[in-house]
Amino acid sequence: METFTPVFLETYDPLKAGSIDGTDEYPHDKAITRALQAKFKPNKYVQGKPECSVFIGRLGPNTTEEAVIKSMKEYGTIVNAKLVTDVVTGFSKCYCFIEYEEAYQARNAVRNGHRMTIDDHEILVEQEKSRLLKGWIPRRLGGGLGGKRESGQLRFGGKDRPFRRPIMHQNAFPEVKAPTVDHNMKRRRSRSRENRRSRSRERQKYRNSESDRHRDRSYQKRR
């Protein structure tokens, strides 16, 4: 039996990510089908250690790289930061990558920086996935994690939307056997009840006979 984990730990599965409890057997939207067919290779030009890198999402559109660094430096020494922007418009895509000097600093940021506020926006902080999670498929290819309910493409298995424990099928529970009936015990109890009734009847007969004798003696005396 597989051990339940609320998040992906080693390998990403697009089909599993599309299900709130990770048990879907068939894709329920076209994006998942696209993700299952997609091939993704991490950008080979990305520098830095993946275990030291942190993804920061849900930033405000006007939040700058400097503002992110200022808020996140309390968790460790930041050696690199990159606010992702649109190549055409230059506008922020509202997420950023930060590399810390040590892996434990990145873990500290993920653990304690999640849902902190930067420029009045509650942020999402996760470990980098593209180079750490085997089989990773980004959202633009139908995979990813999280998402908004309005989009109709929620992806589970991440920190923001973890898996829920599956409801076990009724047959998965061990069979409970009905208690065995000891027929000998039932017979002994029945005989015991019958014996008590018999003794009660005998006592009543004895009382009645004594009462009759007493009346006879009283009658003879009066005569």
N, CA, C and O of each residue as an XYZ file, in Angstrom:
892
protein
N       0.842     -1.194      0.000
C       0.000      0.000      0.000
C       0.880      1.248      0.000
O       1.822      1.347      0.787
N       0.573      2.203     -0.884
C       1.364      3.418     -0.972
C       1.110      4.320      0.232
O      -0.003      4.400      0.752
N       2.170      4.991      0.657
C       2.051      5.942      1.751
C       1.512      7.262      1.220
O       2.008      7.779      0.219
N       0.505      7.805      1.881
C      -0.091      9.067      1.431
C       0.834     10.230      1.746
O       1.323     10.360      2.868
N       1.074     11.084      0.738
C       1.814     12.329      0.936
C       1.007     13.453      0.295
O       0.506     13.279     -0.816
N       0.864     14.599      0.958
C       0.025     15.680      0.424
C       0.654     16.453     -0.726
O      -0.039     17.212     -1.403
N       1.957     16.277     -0.964
C       2.642     17.008     -2.040
C       3.535     16.053     -2.825
O       3.893     14.980     -2.337
N       3.891     16.456     -4.052
C       4.854     15.690     -4.836
C       6.230     15.809     -4.178
O       6.672     16.907     -3.840
N       6.896     14.679     -4.003
C       8.205     14.691     -3.353
C       9.351     14.459     -4.326
O      10.371     15.144     -4.249
N       9.202     13.508     -5.237
C      10.305     13.151     -6.130
C       9.923     13.214     -7.602
O      10.713     13.677     -8.425
N       8.724     12.755     -7.943
C       8.307     12.668     -9.348
C       6.963     13.355     -9.550
O       6.027     13.158     -8.775
N       6.883     14.162    -10.600
C       5.644     14.871    -10.928
C       4.807     14.040    -11.887
O       5.338     13.441    -12.822
N       3.504     14.003    -11.660
C       2.578     13.267    -12.516
C       1.418     14.198    -12.884
O       0.606     14.525    -12.019
N       1.319     14.637    -14.162
C       0.246     15.562    -14.554
C      -1.151     15.015    -14.294
O      -2.049     15.762    -13.905
N      -1.338     13.712    -14.509
C      -2.648     13.109    -14.288
C      -3.026     13.174    -12.812
O      -4.160     13.503    -12.464
N      -2.079     12.861    -11.968
C      -2.311     12.916    -10.530
C      -2.534     14.351    -10.065
O      -3.352     14.602     -9.180
N      -1.801     15.294    -10.666
C      -1.919     16.706    -10.276
C      -3.299     17.277    -10.584
O      -3.718     18.250     -9.956
N      -4.004     16.688    -11.536
C      -5.327     17.182    -11.895
C      -6.436     16.712    -10.988
O      -7.591     17.092    -11.179
N      -6.110     15.888     -9.996
C      -7.113     15.311     -9.103
C      -6.874     15.775     -7.676
O      -5.731     15.804     -7.217
N      -7.924     16.133     -6.977
C      -7.775     16.657     -5.624
C      -7.220     15.617     -4.653
O      -6.588     15.969     -3.658
N      -7.459     14.331     -4.945
C      -6.901     13.294     -4.079
C      -5.858     12.438     -4.798
O      -5.381     11.437     -4.264
N      -5.510     12.856     -6.036
C      -4.452     12.167     -6.764
C      -4.813     10.780     -7.240
O      -3.925      9.948     -7.429
N      -6.109     10.501     -7.443
C      -6.531      9.149     -7.814
C      -7.147      9.054     -9.207
O      -7.606      7.981     -9.596
N      -7.167     10.152     -9.969
C      -7.757     10.099    -11.316
C      -7.024      9.089    -12.197
O      -5.801      8.964    -12.140
N      -7.794      8.375    -13.009
C      -7.225      7.421    -13.954
C      -7.302      7.930    -15.389
O      -6.639      7.394    -16.276
N      -8.112      8.967    -15.619
C      -8.260      9.533    -16.955
C      -8.214     11.063    -16.844
O      -8.712     11.616    -15.864
N      -7.629     11.753    -17.820
C      -7.569     13.227    -17.770
C      -8.964     13.833    -17.890
O      -9.761     13.398    -18.721
N      -9.259     14.830    -17.069
C     -10.588     15.437    -17.091
C     -10.609     16.757    -17.852
O     -11.675     17.354    -17.999
N      -9.461     17.234    -18.340
C      -9.466     18.406    -19.215
C      -8.354     18.270    -20.260
O      -7.430     17.472    -20.105
N      -8.464     19.057    -21.313
C      -7.530     18.949    -22.439
C      -6.111     19.338    -22.043
O      -5.142     18.837    -22.612
N      -5.993     20.232    -21.067
C      -4.664     20.664    -20.638
C      -3.879     19.507    -20.030
O      -2.670     19.399    -20.232
N      -4.562     18.645    -19.289
C      -3.879     17.481    -18.705
C      -3.434     16.529    -19.806
O      -2.334     15.980    -19.751
N      -4.288     16.334    -20.803
C      -3.902     15.500    -21.945
C      -2.670     16.073    -22.636
O      -1.763     15.334    -23.021
N      -2.645     17.386    -22.790
C      -1.487     18.036    -23.401
C      -0.236     17.856    -22.538
O       0.859     17.637    -23.057
N      -0.408     17.951    -21.221
C       0.725     17.788    -20.309
C       1.278     16.365    -20.347
O       2.487     16.156    -20.253
N       0.377     15.388    -20.485
C       0.817     13.988    -20.546
C       1.636     13.710    -21.804
O       2.497     12.830    -21.813
N       1.364     14.458    -22.853
C       2.066     14.261    -24.120
C       3.295     15.163    -24.263
O       4.097     14.991    -25.181
N       3.433     16.116    -23.353
C       4.503     17.118    -23.470
C       5.852     16.574    -23.012
O       5.931     15.671    -22.179
N       6.891     17.138    -23.570
C       8.269     16.857    -23.162
C       8.897     18.178    -22.728
O       8.918     19.149    -23.485
N       9.400     18.197    -21.515
C       9.970     19.437    -21.000
C      11.405     19.211    -20.544
O      11.707     18.256    -19.829
N      12.275     20.109    -20.973
C      13.666     20.090    -20.525
C      13.973     21.426    -19.851
O      13.730     22.482    -20.435
N      14.502     21.389    -18.636
C      14.841     22.649    -17.955
C      15.845     23.461    -18.768
O      16.670     22.907    -19.493
N      15.763     24.744    -18.638
C      16.679     25.655    -19.336
C      18.120     25.384    -18.900
O      18.469     25.552    -17.732
N      18.940     24.969    -19.847
C      20.321     24.614    -19.511
C      21.175     25.831    -19.173
O      22.271     25.701    -18.629
N      20.661     27.009    -19.502
C      21.419     28.227    -19.223
C      21.135     28.792    -17.820
O      21.769     29.753    -17.385
N      20.180     28.179    -17.134
C      19.885     28.630    -15.775
C      21.053     28.263    -14.869
O      21.493     27.114    -14.840
N      21.538     29.231    -14.147
C      22.678     29.011    -13.265
C      22.215     28.884    -11.818
O      21.069     29.188    -11.489
N      23.114     28.438    -10.975
C      22.798     28.309     -9.557
C      22.424     26.892     -9.183
O      22.148     26.053    -10.040
N      22.419     26.648     -7.900
C      22.082     25.324     -7.377
C      20.564     25.203     -7.205
O      19.947     26.054     -6.564
N      19.970     24.173     -7.762
C      18.509     24.037     -7.647
C      18.031     23.875     -6.206
O      16.956     24.355     -5.847
N      18.835     23.193     -5.376
C      18.431     22.993     -3.983
C      18.488     24.284     -3.163
O      17.957     24.351     -2.054
N      19.142     25.309     -3.724
C      19.229     26.613     -3.046
C      18.261     27.629     -3.632
O      18.198     28.770     -3.174
N      17.503     27.214     -4.649
C      16.639     28.153     -5.374
C      15.188     28.056     -4.913
O      14.690     26.972     -4.608
N      14.524     29.197     -4.867
C      13.154     29.306     -4.373
C      12.294     30.044     -5.396
O      12.714     31.046     -5.975
N      11.082     29.528     -5.607
C      10.096     30.183     -6.472
C       9.181     31.035     -5.607
O       8.689     30.578     -4.576
N       8.954     32.272     -6.028
C       8.054     33.179     -5.313
C       6.978     33.643     -6.282
O       7.277     34.311     -7.272
N       5.746     33.298     -6.007
C       4.636     33.636     -6.887
C       3.620     34.557     -6.233
O       3.696     34.846     -5.039
N       2.651     35.018     -7.053
C       1.553     35.890     -6.626
C       2.045     37.263     -6.158
O       1.482     37.874     -5.250
N       3.089     37.714     -6.797
C       3.563     39.069     -6.515
C       2.631     40.086     -7.154
O       1.895     39.766     -8.088
N       2.664     41.291     -6.656
C       1.892     42.358     -7.271
C       2.521     42.777     -8.590
O       3.731     42.619     -8.757
N       1.751     43.301     -9.528
C       2.294     43.685    -10.845
C       3.336     44.797    -10.767
O       4.147     44.957    -11.679
N       3.315     45.555     -9.691
C       4.270     46.657     -9.548
C       5.412     46.343     -8.584
O       6.255     47.201     -8.321
N       5.443     45.131     -8.061
C       6.507     44.751     -7.125
C       7.826     44.606     -7.876
O       7.881     43.977     -8.932
N       8.862     45.177     -7.338
C      10.177     45.142     -7.986
C      11.046     44.039     -7.406
O      10.754     43.480     -6.348
N      12.119     43.740     -8.125
C      13.096     42.757     -7.675
C      13.697     43.174     -6.331
O      13.916     42.340     -5.453
N      13.957     44.457     -6.185
C      14.548     44.975     -4.953
C      13.611     44.767     -3.760
O      14.066     44.464     -2.657
N      12.310     44.931     -3.981
C      11.341     44.743     -2.897
C      11.300     43.287     -2.448
O      11.171     43.002     -1.257
N      11.411     42.364     -3.406
C      11.418     40.937     -3.070
C      12.670     40.599     -2.265
O      12.591     39.907     -1.250
N      13.813     41.081     -2.712
C      15.072     40.813     -2.011
C      15.018     41.363     -0.587
O      15.447     40.700      0.357
N      14.495     42.560     -0.442
C      14.414     43.192      0.873
C      13.578     42.359      1.840
O      13.913     42.255      3.020
N      12.495     41.765      1.346
C      11.605     40.978      2.205
C      12.150     39.584      2.493
O      11.921     39.042      3.575
N      12.870     38.997      1.535
C      13.297     37.604      1.659
C      14.703     37.429      2.219
O      15.110     36.303      2.508
N      15.436     38.491      2.375
C      16.822     38.346      2.839
C      16.912     37.973      4.317
O      17.975     37.573      4.792
N      15.811     38.102      5.038
C      15.838     37.731      6.451
C      16.000     36.223      6.652
O      16.319     35.778      7.754
N      15.784     35.441      5.602
C      15.895     33.992      5.722
C      17.275     33.466      5.333
O      17.551     32.281      5.515
N      18.122     34.303      4.816
C      19.470     33.882      4.449
C      20.104     34.845      3.463
O      19.510     35.847      3.064
N      21.326     34.512      3.082
C      22.080     35.352      2.148
C      21.640     35.073      0.718
O      21.749     33.941      0.247
N      21.146     36.091      0.024
C      20.678     35.948     -1.358
C      21.832     36.248     -2.309
O      22.443     37.315     -2.248
N      22.120     35.287     -3.191
C      23.224     35.470     -4.138
C      22.722     35.829     -5.534
O      23.484     36.324     -6.365
N      21.428     35.578     -5.790
C      20.887     35.902     -7.114
C      19.370     36.028     -7.027
O      18.727     35.331     -6.242
N      18.805     36.912     -7.831
C      17.355     37.090     -7.887
C      16.962     37.469     -9.304
O      17.659     38.231     -9.973
N      15.827     36.921     -9.758
C      15.370     37.204    -11.113
C      13.856     37.341    -11.125
O      13.137     36.359    -10.939
N      13.369     38.562    -11.345
C      11.942     38.806    -11.527
C      11.612     38.556    -12.992
O      12.169     39.213    -13.871
N      10.719     37.622    -13.263
C      10.405     37.223    -14.640
C       9.450     38.242    -15.260
O       8.434     38.602    -14.667
N       9.797     38.698    -16.464
C       8.986     39.690    -17.178
C       8.616     39.187    -18.570
O       9.261     38.285    -19.105
N       7.592     39.767    -19.141
C       7.170     39.430    -20.503
C       8.206     39.965    -21.493
O       8.613     41.124    -21.414
N       8.627     39.107    -22.426
C       9.684     39.506    -23.361
C       9.221     40.589    -24.332
O      10.048     41.314    -24.885
N       7.917     40.709    -24.545
C       7.390     41.697    -25.489
C       7.066     43.015    -24.789
O       7.524     44.079    -25.206
N       6.270     42.933    -23.722
C       5.803     44.154    -23.056
C       6.752     44.640    -21.963
O       6.779     45.823    -21.624
N       7.530     43.702    -21.421
C       8.409     44.063    -20.311
C       7.708     44.119    -18.969
O       8.333     44.428    -17.954
N       6.399     43.819    -18.951
C       5.657     43.834    -17.693
C       5.992     42.592    -16.863
O       6.350     41.543    -17.398
N       5.867     42.739    -15.564
C       6.134     41.624    -14.654
C       5.101     40.517    -14.836
O       3.914     40.785    -15.026
N       5.568     39.265    -14.776
C       4.660     38.116    -14.785
C       4.268     37.705    -13.370
O       3.621     36.679    -13.159
N       4.672     38.524    -12.415
C       4.264     38.382    -11.009
C       4.851     37.153    -10.324
O       4.264     36.622     -9.381
N       6.008     36.705    -10.797
C       6.739     35.678    -10.046
C       8.235     35.899    -10.204
O       8.698     36.578    -11.121
N       8.969     35.302     -9.277
C      10.397     35.593     -9.175
C      11.126     34.352     -8.680
O      10.541     33.513     -7.995
N      12.405     34.236     -9.027
C      13.255     33.167     -8.504
C      14.383     33.789     -7.690
O      14.986     34.784     -8.093
N      14.654     33.187     -6.543
C      15.728     33.661     -5.670
C      16.647     32.490     -5.346
O      16.187     31.386     -5.055
N      17.941     32.744     -5.399
C      18.916     31.721     -5.016
C      19.612     32.157     -3.731
O      20.149     33.261     -3.633
N      19.585     31.260     -2.754
C      20.269     31.515     -1.491
C      21.663     30.891     -1.517
O      21.984     30.062     -2.369
N      22.457     31.308     -0.578
C      23.829     30.809     -0.509
C      23.877     29.346     -0.091
O      24.717     28.586     -0.572
N      22.971     28.951      0.810
C      22.949     27.586      1.331
C      21.550     26.983      1.177
O      20.547     27.697      1.162
N      21.509     25.642      1.061
C      20.231     24.954      0.884
C      19.325     25.118      2.103
O      18.110     25.244      1.953
N      19.898     25.117      3.302
C      19.069     25.235      4.500
C      18.390     26.601      4.563
O      17.312     26.735      5.142
N      19.024     27.620      3.965
C      18.409     28.948      3.924
C      17.186     28.946      3.001
O      16.177     29.588      3.291
N      17.291     28.218      1.892
C      16.144     28.093      0.978
C      14.990     27.364      1.667
O      13.831     27.758      1.540
N      15.320     26.302      2.394
C      14.272     25.570      3.121
C      13.625     26.456      4.185
O      12.418     26.385      4.420
N      14.438     27.279      4.817
C      13.919     28.206      5.822
C      12.946     29.203      5.194
O      11.911     29.522      5.780
N      13.283     29.694      3.997
C      12.404     30.635      3.292
C      11.092     29.973      2.894
O      10.024     30.573      3.019
N      11.173     28.729      2.413
C       9.963     27.998      2.019
C       9.066     27.748      3.230
O       7.844     27.871      3.149
N       9.684     27.401      4.338
C       8.912     27.068      5.537
C       8.289     28.301      6.194
O       7.141     28.254      6.636
N       9.036     29.394      6.258
C       8.584     30.558      7.026
C       8.131     31.748      6.175
O       7.432     32.632      6.670
N       8.527     31.775      4.897
C       8.158     32.909      4.056
C       6.847     32.745      3.326
O       6.301     33.716      2.801
N       6.326     31.512      3.286
C       5.069     31.253      2.582
C       3.930     32.065      3.197
O       3.737     32.059      4.413
N       3.186     32.756      2.354
C       2.028     33.572      2.721
C       2.405     34.865      3.457
O       1.546     35.506      4.063
N       3.670     35.243      3.405
C       4.000     36.565      3.917
C       3.503     37.609      2.914
O       3.134     37.258      1.793
N       3.488     38.868      3.299
C       2.940     39.928      2.456
C       4.043     40.835      1.915
O       4.884     41.335      2.662
N       4.016     41.033      0.594
C       4.905     41.993     -0.063
C       4.035     42.936     -0.889
O       3.294     42.498     -1.768
N       4.129     44.210     -0.607
C       3.312     45.220     -1.311
C       1.827     44.867     -1.291
O       1.137     44.957     -2.306
N       1.353     44.466     -0.115
C      -0.069     44.148      0.106
C      -0.544     42.924     -0.675
O      -1.743     42.765     -0.901
N       0.372     42.069     -1.083
C       0.006     40.816     -1.756
C       0.569     39.635     -0.961
O       1.751     39.606     -0.619
N      -0.302     38.664     -0.676
C       0.134     37.449      0.014
C       0.831     36.539     -0.995
O       0.233     36.145     -1.996
N       2.084     36.209     -0.735
C       2.885     35.494     -1.733
C       2.898     33.984     -1.490
O       2.587     33.497     -0.403
N       3.266     33.280     -2.535
C       3.457     31.832     -2.491
C       4.950     31.550     -2.580
O       5.629     32.066     -3.468
N       5.465     30.736     -1.668
C       6.892     30.407     -1.664
C       7.051     28.893     -1.717
O       6.596     28.180     -0.823
N       7.703     28.409     -2.777
C       7.933     26.973     -2.973
C       9.383     26.749     -3.387
O      10.046     27.653     -3.896
N       9.859     25.531     -3.159
C      11.161     25.142     -3.694
C      11.060     25.099     -5.223
O      10.002     24.783     -5.769
N      12.148     25.413     -5.901
C      12.137     25.320     -7.366
C      11.800     23.893     -7.796
O      12.292     22.935     -7.200
N      10.971     23.747     -8.817
C      10.514     22.429     -9.255
C      11.174     21.948    -10.545
O      11.421     20.750    -10.688
N      11.464     22.836    -11.477
C      11.874     22.419    -12.823
C      13.141     21.572    -12.825
O      13.289     20.692    -13.672
N      14.056     21.822    -11.891
C      15.305     21.057    -11.867
C      15.362     20.037    -10.731
O      16.287     19.227    -10.664
N      14.387     20.079     -9.852
C      14.396     19.170     -8.703
C      13.369     18.046     -8.807
O      13.607     16.938     -8.327
N      12.225     18.330     -9.434
C      11.139     17.358     -9.486
C      11.166     16.620    -10.819
O      10.942     17.216    -11.873
N      11.435     15.348    -10.767
C      11.511     14.530    -11.976
C      10.154     14.513    -12.696
O       9.104     14.371    -12.069
N      10.204     14.662    -14.034
C       8.972     14.641    -14.823
C       8.181     15.931    -14.790
O       7.020     15.956    -15.197
N       8.791     17.002    -14.313
C       8.080     18.275    -14.178
C       7.582     18.800    -15.524
O       8.305     18.795    -16.521
N       6.320     19.257    -15.525
C       5.707     19.905    -16.688
C       5.169     21.256    -16.225
O       4.330     21.293    -15.325
N       5.619     22.365    -16.805
C       5.154     23.690    -16.360
C       3.708     23.958    -16.773
O       3.137     23.226    -17.582
N       3.135     24.996    -16.218
C       1.732     25.317    -16.467
C       1.467     25.651    -17.931
O       0.392     25.336    -18.441
N       2.396     26.268    -18.603
C       2.159     26.638    -20.007
C       1.983     25.417    -20.901
O       1.480     25.525    -22.020
N       2.404     24.246    -20.397
C       2.227     23.000    -21.144
C       1.119     22.130    -20.552
O       0.966     20.966    -20.921
N       0.353     22.709    -19.632
C      -0.788     21.983    -19.057
C      -0.544     21.405    -17.686
O      -1.453     20.826    -17.090
N       0.664     21.546    -17.168
C       0.981     20.984    -15.853
C       0.997     22.051    -14.775
O       0.064     22.843    -14.642
N       2.083     22.054    -14.008
C       2.231     23.047    -12.950
C       1.555     22.635    -11.662
O       1.139     21.489    -11.492
N       1.453     23.599    -10.753
C       0.812     23.395     -9.456
C      -0.041     24.613     -9.127
O       0.217     25.714     -9.615
N      -1.054     24.409     -8.301
C      -1.882     25.530     -7.856
C      -2.871     25.974     -8.908
O      -3.533     25.149     -9.538
N      -2.969     27.270     -9.099
C      -3.928     27.829    -10.046
C      -5.172     28.352     -9.348
O      -5.359     28.157     -8.147
N      -6.014     29.015    -10.118
C      -7.246     29.586     -9.594
C      -8.444     28.755    -10.027
O      -8.469     28.184    -11.118
N      -9.436     28.703     -9.145
C     -10.643     27.932     -9.435
C     -11.345     28.438    -10.694
O     -11.918     27.656    -11.453
N     -11.294     29.760    -10.905
C     -11.987     30.345    -12.059
C     -11.417     29.853    -13.388
O     -12.128     29.803    -14.392
N     -10.145     29.495    -13.393
C      -9.508     29.056    -14.635
C      -9.946     27.659    -15.045
O      -9.841     27.286    -16.213
N     -10.439     26.887    -14.080
C     -10.844     25.514    -14.369
C      -9.682     24.571    -14.561
O      -9.863     23.449    -15.033
N      -8.480     25.013    -14.198
C      -7.293     24.172    -14.360
C      -6.495     24.136    -13.057
O      -5.313     24.481    -13.029
N      -7.151     23.716    -11.990
C      -6.460     23.577    -10.715
C      -5.501     22.398    -10.780
O      -5.809     21.358    -11.364
N      -4.345     22.575    -10.177
C      -3.352     21.502    -10.114
C      -2.966     21.292     -8.649
O      -2.571     22.226     -7.953
N      -3.092     20.051     -8.206
C      -2.872     19.722     -6.802
C      -1.514     19.041     -6.607
O      -0.851     18.639     -7.563
N      -1.129     18.927     -5.343
C       0.145     18.289     -5.023
C       1.240     19.269     -4.674
O       2.395     18.880     -4.501
N       0.884     20.556     -4.567
C       1.846     21.581     -4.175
C       1.523     22.119     -2.795
O       0.561     21.691     -2.157
N       2.322     23.045     -2.349
C       2.142     23.597     -1.010
C       0.837     24.366     -0.880
O       0.199     24.332      0.172
N       0.437     25.053     -1.932
C      -0.766     25.874     -1.878
C      -2.035     25.039     -1.970
O      -3.028     25.345     -1.311
N      -2.010     23.991     -2.780
C      -3.156     23.092     -2.923
C      -2.682     21.652     -2.789
O      -2.510     20.960     -3.792
N      -2.473     21.197     -1.566
C      -2.005     19.821     -1.360
C      -3.109     18.811     -1.659
O      -4.289     19.156     -1.717
N      -2.703     17.567     -1.847
C      -3.681     16.494     -2.041
C      -4.473     16.282     -0.758
O      -3.967     16.478      0.346
N      -5.721     15.879     -0.929
C      -6.517     15.424      0.203
C      -6.426     13.912      0.280
O      -6.300     13.231     -0.738
N      -6.490     13.403      1.479
C      -6.408     11.952      1.653
C      -7.598     11.289      0.960
O      -8.740     11.690      1.188
N      -7.352     10.276      0.113
C      -8.453      9.616     -0.597
C      -9.421      8.951      0.368
O      -9.025      8.435      1.412
N     -10.711      8.972     -0.003
C     -11.725      8.264      0.772
C     -11.625      6.791      0.414
O     -11.795      6.416     -0.746
N     -11.353      5.966      1.400
C     -11.151      4.542      1.138
C     -12.462      3.882      0.737
O     -13.525      4.181      1.280
N     -12.356      2.987     -0.220
C     -13.525      2.223     -0.651
C     -13.972      1.324      0.484
O     -13.164      0.870      1.294
N     -15.257      1.077      0.530
C     -15.807      0.296      1.621
C     -15.169     -1.081      1.705
O     -14.974     -1.615      2.796
N     -14.839     -1.662      0.538
C     -14.237     -2.991      0.533
C     -12.805     -2.987      1.032
O     -12.238     -4.042      1.315
N     -12.210     -1.784      1.143
C     -10.822     -1.722      1.592
C     -10.696     -1.947      3.087
O      -9.610     -2.236      3.588
N     -11.808     -1.814      3.801
C     -11.744     -2.026      5.236
C     -11.779     -3.524      5.527
O     -12.422     -4.272      4.791
N     -11.105     -3.976      6.580
C     -11.107     -5.399      6.910
C     -12.505     -5.881      7.254
O     -13.284     -5.173      7.892
N     -12.806     -7.088      6.827
C     -14.126     -7.653      7.070
C     -14.312     -7.920      8.553
O     -13.451     -8.508      9.207
N     -15.437     -7.485      9.065
C     -15.757     -7.716     10.471
C     -16.671     -8.926     10.540
O     -17.781     -8.900     10.009
N     -16.212     -9.988     11.192
C     -16.985    -11.216     11.284
C     -18.042    -11.096     12.371
O     -17.825    -10.479     13.414
N     -19.194    -11.703     12.096
C     -20.254    -11.704     13.094
C     -19.841    -12.577     14.268
O     -19.191    -13.604     14.074
N     -20.206    -12.187     15.479
C     -19.826    -12.996     16.643
C     -20.440    -14.381     16.560
O     -21.608    -14.529     16.201
N     -19.657    -15.389     16.890
C     -20.135    -16.767     16.843
C     -21.097    -17.024     17.994
O     -20.933    -16.502     19.097
N     -22.096    -17.835     17.713
C     -23.110    -18.153     18.718
C     -22.767    -19.488     19.360
O     -22.597    -20.490     18.665
N     -22.667    -19.502     20.668
C     -22.394    -20.734     21.409
C     -23.735    -21.391     21.722
O     -24.423    -21.007     22.668
N     -24.099    -22.403     20.899
C     -25.401    -23.044     21.074
C     -25.473    -23.833     22.372
O     -26.537    -23.920     22.984
N     -24.362    -24.403     22.798
C     -24.354    -25.136     24.066
C     -24.669    -24.205     25.229
O     -25.404    -24.556     26.153
N     -24.087    -22.996     25.157
C     -24.368    -22.019     26.208
C     -25.843    -21.645     26.212
O     -26.446    -21.486     27.273
N     -26.428    -21.504     25.013
C     -27.849    -21.173     24.940
C     -28.703    -22.280     25.557
O     -29.676    -22.008     26.260
N     -28.316    -23.556     25.279
C     -29.084    -24.667     25.842
C     -28.958    -24.698     27.365
O     -29.935    -24.949     28.071
N     -27.732    -24.438     27.868
C     -27.540    -24.449     29.322
C     -28.362    -23.351     29.990
O     -28.956    -23.562     31.047
N     -28.387    -22.174     29.358
C     -29.180    -21.091     29.918
C     -30.669    -21.420     29.899
O     -31.400    -21.093     30.834
N     -31.110    -22.074     28.814
C     -32.515    -22.438     28.706
C     -32.902    -23.438     29.795
O     -33.956    -23.313     30.417
N     -32.023    -24.446     30.023
C     -32.298    -25.433     31.072
C     -32.314    -24.773     32.451
O     -33.128    -25.114     33.309
N     -31.401    -23.828     32.643
C     -31.344    -23.145     33.935
C     -32.628    -22.370     34.200
O     -33.153    -22.387     35.314
N     -33.136    -21.682     33.162
C     -34.390    -20.948     33.333
C     -35.548    -21.901     33.623
O     -36.403    -21.611     34.460
N     -35.570    -23.043     32.925
C     -36.639    -24.019     33.123
C     -36.587    -24.610     34.532
O     -37.623    -24.846     35.153
N     -35.370    -24.847     35.030
C     -35.225    -25.382     36.389
C     -35.726    -24.386     37.426
O     -36.370    -24.759     38.407
N     -35.417    -23.102     37.191
C     -35.891    -22.095     38.137
C     -37.409    -22.017     38.139
O     -38.031    -21.876     39.192
N     -38.006    -22.109     36.945
C     -39.466    -22.092     36.880
C     -40.063    -23.316     37.591
O     -41.067    -23.213     38.296
N     -39.422    -24.474     37.388
C     -39.919    -25.704     38.010
C     -39.868    -25.613     39.533
O     -40.816    -25.999     40.218
N     -38.749    -25.098     40.059
C     -38.635    -24.951     41.511
C     -39.659    -23.960     42.042
O     -40.200    -24.133     43.135
N     -39.917    -22.927     41.259
C     -40.909    -21.945     41.679
C     -42.298    -22.571     41.742
O     -43.071    -22.304     42.662
N     -42.607    -23.415     40.743
C     -43.906    -24.082     40.752
C     -44.035    -25.035     41.937
O     -45.099    -25.116     42.550
N     -42.961    -25.758     42.267
C     -42.979    -26.689     43.401
C     -43.209    -25.946     44.713
O     -43.971    -26.391     45.571
N     -42.527    -24.789     44.851
C     -42.717    -24.020     46.076
C     -44.155    -23.532     46.196
O     -44.723    -23.525     47.288
N     -44.750    -23.119     45.063
C     -46.123    -22.645     45.091
C     -47.081    -23.773     45.461
O     -48.039    -23.561     46.205
N     -46.822    -24.974     44.939
C     -47.652    -26.132     45.289
C     -47.563    -26.436     46.776
O     -48.557    -26.759     47.426
N     -46.337    -26.324     47.301
C     -46.138    -26.607     48.721
C     -46.896    -25.590     49.568
O     -47.527    -25.960     50.558
N     -46.841    -24.332     49.196
C     -47.555    -23.304     49.947
C     -49.059    -23.549     49.886
O     -49.758    -23.388     50.886
N     -49.555    -23.937     48.715
C     -50.989    -24.191     48.581
C     -51.430    -25.371     49.444
O     -52.479    -25.332     50.086
N     -50.605    -26.423     49.448
C     -50.954    -27.603     50.257
C     -50.932    -27.277     51.745
O     -51.801    -27.744     52.482
N     -49.977    -26.499     52.200
C     -49.915    -26.090     53.600
C     -51.129    -25.254     53.963
O     -51.687    -25.382     55.053
N     -51.522    -24.414     53.051
C     -52.696    -23.585     53.306
C     -53.949    -24.444     53.435
O     -54.811    -24.171     54.271
N     -54.050    -25.498     52.595
C     -55.204    -26.393     52.660
C     -55.228    -27.139     53.980
O     -56.293    -27.270     54.584
N     -54.092    -27.632     54.450
C     -54.016    -28.351     55.722
C     -54.439    -27.452     56.873
O     -55.152    -27.886     57.778
N     -54.000    -26.204     56.837
C     -54.343    -25.269     57.902
C     -55.845    -25.034     57.951
O     -56.425    -24.958     59.035
N     -56.474    -24.920     56.801
C     -57.920    -24.716     56.780
C     -58.651    -25.951     57.302
O     -59.655    -25.828     58.003
N     -58.143    -27.161     56.956
C     -58.779    -28.398     57.428
C     -58.713    -28.499     58.944
O     -59.699    -28.871     59.580
N     -57.580    -28.178     59.526
C     -57.440    -28.261     60.977
C     -58.365    -27.262     61.667
O     -58.967    -27.573     62.695
N     -58.471    -26.094     61.112
C     -59.346    -25.077     61.702
C     -60.806    -25.516     61.653
O     -61.568    -25.272     62.588
N     -61.179    -26.151     60.581
C     -62.558    -26.609     60.429
C     -62.880    -27.707     61.432
O     -63.957    -27.703     62.028
N     -61.962    -28.645     61.626
C     -62.168    -29.747     62.560
C     -62.285    -29.232     63.990
O     -63.097    -29.745     64.760
N     -61.511    -28.254     64.349
C     -61.579    -27.711     65.705
C     -62.944    -27.074     65.962
O     -63.506    -27.222     67.048
N     -63.464    -26.382     64.985
C     -64.752    -25.736     65.184
C     -65.855    -26.759     65.363
O     -66.835    -26.500     66.063
N     -65.712    -27.894     64.751
C     -66.712    -28.938     64.894
C     -66.615    -29.572     66.267
O     -67.382    -30.482     66.582
